[in-house]
């Protein structure tokens, strides 16, 4: 599961490293940018979520 998480969050972490290195001149390592990459990946994933089905509201037909 850890290896899958590292692979899935790699693009967001890499882009965060590029942004922080170029814009803010901090240049963090991969491990330093990983927590932010995980949060950024979750934010990007949640932005495309279609909220048509709400699991907390039961339809009247049930």
C-alpha positions, -999 to 999 in steps of 0.1 A, spaced: 0 0 0 29 23 8 45 18 -26 12 24 -44 8 57 -24 42 68 -34 36 60 -71 2 77 -71 13 109 -54 46 112 -74 33 136 -101 18 160 -75 49 158 -53 72 164 -83 52 194 -95 52 208 -60 90 203 -58 94 222 -91 71 250 -79 88 255 -46 123 253 -62 116 278 -89 92 303 -73 102 302 -36 139 291 -40 136 266 -12 143 235 -32 129 207 -10 138 171 -15 112 145 -25 107 134 11 103 170 22 76 177 -4 58 144 0 33 155 27 23 185 5 22 162 -25 -2 139 -8 -25 168 2 -23 183 -33 -31 149 -49 -61 145 -26 -73 180 -35 -69 174 -72 -87 140 -69 -116 155 -49 -121 184 -73 -133 160 -100 -157 142 -78 -193 141 -90 -216 145 -59 -248 132 -74 -250 103 -50 -252 112 -13 -248 81 9 -263 98 39 -297 105 23 -319 75 15 -342 77 -15 -379 74 -8 -382 44 -30 -363 21 -6 
